[in-house]
Amino acid sequence: SSLSSEDDSGSIDFRGGVSVEDLAQEYLEKKEALFDVVCILEVIEHTNDPHSLLSAASSLLKPPTSSSSNDADGESGGTLFLSTINQTLKSYAFAILGAEYIAQKLPVGTHSYSLFRSPSQVLEL
């Protein structure tokens, strides 16, 4: 679905049920405008190939309009927001033991501790 503002000064394109890689391919083929913001929230802990996911997400961002990030006349381009579950014992206790086994709010096997990423691991991606 998509939502446009009343005064048509901008629009928000909400997309669900499609992989980031497929969306990036779609935008590449159609040569459509790119996004100011791409959010990858609580997703990378569910993929075996986070590099592909982040590469595709980054390709959807508007590029900077200036070669210098300090240039006041240029725009900085799009922004990627990323959030994931930290690889700590507390995260294991809450996300796996708590949510999957004790509260049974998620199917068992939804999360794999080996796919959780620490902040330093996220920066390396």
C-alpha positions in Angstrom: 0.0 0.0 0.0 1.1 3.6 -0.3 0.1 6.8 1.5 0.4 10.2 0.0 0.2 13.5 1.9 -2.8 15.8 1.4 -0.8 18.5 -0.2 1.2 16.1 -2.3 4.5 17.5 -1.1 5.7 14.0 -0.6 4.6 10.4 -0.3 5.3 7.3 1.7 5.6 4.0 0.0 5.0 1.2 2.5 5.9 -2.2 1.1 5.4 -5.5 2.8 5.6 -9.1 1.7 8.4 -8.6 -0.7 12.1 -9.3 -0.2 14.5 -6.3 -0.2 16.4 -8.0 -3.0 13.3 -8.3 -5.1 12.3 -4.7 -4.4 15.8 -3.5 -5.4 15.6 -5.5 -8.6 12.1 -4.0 -9.3 13.3 -0.4 -8.8 16.4 -1.1 -10.9 14.3 -2.5 -13.8 11.7 0.3 -13.7 14.4 3.0 -13.0 12.0 4.4 -10.4 13.0 7.1 -7.9 14.9 5.9 -4.9 14.0 6.3 -1.2 15.0 8.9 1.4 14.7 6.3 4.1 14.9 2.5 4.2 14.3 0.7 7.5 15.5 -2.8 8.1 14.1 -3.5 11.6 14.4 -6.9 13.3 15.2 -8.7 10.1 18.9 -9.5 9.8 18.7 -12.1 12.6 16.3 -14.1 10.3 18.6 -14.2 7.2 21.6 -16.3 6.4 23.0 -13.6 4.0 22.9 -10.3 5.8 25.4 -8.8 3.3 23.0 -9.4 0.4 20.1 -7.9 2.4 22.1 -4.8 3.3 23.5 -4.4 -0.2 20.1 -4.5 -1.7 18.7 -2.1 0.9 21.5 0.4 0.3 20.9 0.3 -3.4 17.4 1.6 -2.8 18.7 4.8 -1.1 18.9 8.1 -2.8 22.6 9.0 -3.5 24.2 12.1 -2.1 23.9 15.1 -4.4 27.3 16.4 -3.5 30.7 14.7 -3.2 31.4 16.4 0.1 29.3 15.5 3.1 30.1 18.9 4.7 28.7 20.8 1.7 25.7 22.8 3.0 24.3 23.1 -0.6 24.3 19.3 -1.2 22.0 16.7 0.3 23.3 13.7 2.2 21.2 11.2 0.3 19.1 8.5 1.8 19.4 7.0 5.3 19.4 3.3 6.2 18.0 2.5 9.7 19.0 -0.9 11.0 17.9 -2.7 14.2 18.6 -6.2 15.3 18.7 -8.4 18.3 22.0 -8.1 20.2 24.0 -11.4 20.7 23.9 -11.5 24.5 22.6 -14.0 27.0 19.9 -11.6 27.9 18.7 -11.6 24.3 18.8 -15.4 24.2 16.8 -15.5 27.5 14.1 -13.0 26.3 13.8 -13.7 22.5 14.3 -17.5 22.5 13.5 -18.9 25.9 11.0 -16.3 26.9 9.1 -15.6 23.7 9.4 -19.0 22.0 9.3 -21.5 24.9 7.8 -19.9 28.0 5.3 -17.4 26.7 4.9 -19.3 23.4 4.2 -16.0 21.6 6.5 -17.1 18.7 6.9 -20.5 17.1 9.9 -22.5 18.4 12.8 -22.0 16.0 11.8 -18.4 15.0 15.2 -17.2 16.2 18.7 -18.7 16.1 21.2 -17.4 18.5 24.0 -17.8 16.0 22.2 -15.3 13.7 22.0 -12.6 16.5 24.6 -9.8 15.9 26.5 -7.7 18.4 26.8 -3.9 17.6 30.4 -4.4 16.5 29.3 -7.3 14.1 26.6 -5.0 12.7 29.2 -2.3 12.0 31.3 -4.9 10.1 28.4 -5.6 7.8 
